[in-house]
Amino acid sequence: MAKHPLTDHEIEQELSTPTAGAVAAVRALDGDYAVLGVGGKMGTSLAVMLRRALDSAGKPGTKVYGVSRFSRPEAKRELAAFGVEPVACDLADPAQVAKLPLVANVEYLSGQKFGTESAPDETWIQNTIVPSLVAQHYRASRIVVFSTGCVYPFTPTSGRGATEDTPVAFLGEYASTCVGRERVFTHYARKHGTLQLMYRLNYSVEYRYGVLVDIGQRVLAGEPVDITMGVFNLIWQGDACARAIQCLQHVANPPKLLNVTGPDKLTLQEVAERFGRIFQKKPVLTGTPAGTAWHSDASESIRLFGPVTKSLDEMIQRIAAHLQAGGRLLGKPTHFETRDGKF
């Protein structure tokens, strides 16, 4: 394990390495690609993986557009250096959306979660109005719509978690707007015959962000870890990106619903204790595990795409090493302990 902190470039190189499944998917698909919300936590990794997968598939001329407001100007240069064509656009502005390049394949990652409690109106705009503009502009495209396991109710921790057949719930403003996003895209799919897939993701993690980073940080600092939520799921960001690319082959009308996460139901206590053994620190645990939690059964996506490439042990070891080396973090806690839907 490397002793020096990984740089952002090294991390993105690893996270964007395409799997054989991602390469096979882009080889089979026609047309160009657009990643909307490329400036978010997963957007860059996904866009660059698309670019690298296309190159590996012998399609260097196929374009990958990365769409964002680009509040960080340097992000445009970074994307361009990876071969992704940056396109500046405020997706809440109909005039700007109308000018976006029309492509056959769209990965929709735009949305808002954190800050919902203080500005719920902005979250409703970003998670429902923006989808209406995008869905109409890209009515003839294949669209993978990033969603979340938060659209489900809490389910018993003794079970396997919510399945795609579990009815949605409205646990707070954020979850309600995420259901709204799915409903808006579904409306335009029905109206225009658009092929879509609702990509219900639970906890993508990498070196700089995610529930493992949150837990590891707290254990390393001797701070309490709230285990009230009890259980959760997660998936390595590289695996999540590869599955999102492969999902373009499984879009449907009506839209297909798909849970995407790892195969295991994990307990917060177990994960905290694993970090404790690495750091040689006894974790400070607070709360009593509840009988229900947000967790999902990803059996269908595992059937479609096969096993994940990163085990829990490997993820914990890599993130622990990054934390011990003082590696850069994104500073965006997941609020995994939140049970009232307020973010």
Helices and strands as residue ranges (DSSP letters): H 8-15, H 20-28, E 33-36, H 43-56, E 64-68, H 73-81, E 85-88, H 94-97, E 105-108, H 120-124, I 125-129, H 130-137, E 142-148, G 149-151, E 155-156, H 172-192, E 195-201, E 204-205, H 211-221, E 224-226, E 231-232, E 235-236, H 237-247, E 256-260, E 266-267, H 268-279, E 284-286, E 292-293, H 299-305, H 312-324
